[in-house]
Amino acid sequence: MVTKVVMPRLSLTMKEGTVGRWYKKEGDTVEKGEPIVEILSEKATYDLEAPASGVLRKILVQEGNDAQVNAVLAVITAPDESFSETEIVTAAPQTVKRVLASPAAKRLAREHGVDLSLVRGSGPEGRIVEEDVRRFLEETRGIMPKVKEIIPLSGLKKTSAERVSKSFRTAPHSTVTMEIDVSKAKTLHDKLQVSYTAILVKAVAEVLKEQPIINSTLENNQIKIFEDVNIGVAVATEKGLT
């Protein structure tokens, strides 16, 4: 029986993923449940397991390429089984042809509207990494926030940052919901005739001024605290978030 290995949906919002590396090559024997390919998304790295035992007959999406969710990545068959490669390829959702870039680089580029085809990659085989996109932004538009202070990251801070980052990439996210008294916010809303969102953004901005360590980023084992407070607000439109 021909078994298709497809791109999994690792989150509700995931539309495509990147094939990181294949642990098996064409012609290798695989066992059901055995990791055969590394899948990269914006939020996680996942080892996709073989859905059946047999021979990895054909790899359709090579390492470093993107593919839509449910796209056929490879085909597993019995050792002596034949299959129509044309039929498999025709039925498979099309892969996304893009420049080689890490998930973090793609996310940053999307946030700032950067065309990755214009960015020069410094990674292996010209792969674009996050730092390449940041450098491009600094050189072309100068919109990256100014760094107020740099704190060397070491010891407990380094360990904590690595563990929190790993948790963020691999663990499901959770949301805490609680009731609070917003009487003063309502009074301000009625007085100034501004939205509650504007009031919330203002409150968050004040907190970031009081707690500057929150207004920072982790880069190259250093905590960079930004000088300015920049808050982005996503607005739902008919065409999606903007």
Phi, psi and omega in degrees: 000132178282126179242129180269137172261116187245159177293121182281159173264108185272350177205166182295331184263356183291130178247336180206163179219173181244135175281112181286296176202150177268130177276345178235155176247167180302133180097348179284149174278137179233152177249144179303131180091354180275132177299129182237341182206143177268129180247132180247134172234182181292337186243349186204159170244129190225134175269112181278130183268154178294128180284350180201162176272150179154215180244133175286094190283319185212130174259121185262334180240117185279166180301137179089352180265152178266155176211147179290157175303135181077003174292146180281119181268327183198173181230133176246133178226172172290156183307322184253017184266143177254159178207161180268108180297323180298318180296318181295313183294320181295321183281342184283140173301147183290142175284159181268114182275112181217170175290154179290123180204147179287156178305320180295321179294320179296318180297313180296320179296319180294320180297327184252008177066036182267132174279111185297339179292346180265354184264134178273122182275144180248000181277184179303133180058030178079013180297136180275127178250171185303320182297329178295319179292318178299318180296320178297317179297318180295322184283327187261326185233343178061035184259359180291140183297147178287140179271124181275322185205147176239125180249118177303135182260121181204170175058227185298321180299319181295314180298316180297316181298317180296319182289320179293319179297317179296319179297319181296322182284328190247338185263148175299143180276152179233155180237134178261127179243133179212159178266135178226158179277115181249027181302316181293324178294322179294320178299317179294321178299314181292326183285315185266346182058044175245163182286158176295330178298317179298320179295318180295317179298319178298317180297317179296320179298320179294322179295319180296328176291322181283330181237073186298338180297335178286329181273065186213175177219153179259122183209125178054047179060030176225145173264116179259115179268124184281147181285318182260158176258115179238118182243127177261139179239123178273133181243130180282126177234179179296336180264009180109193180287143178218000000 
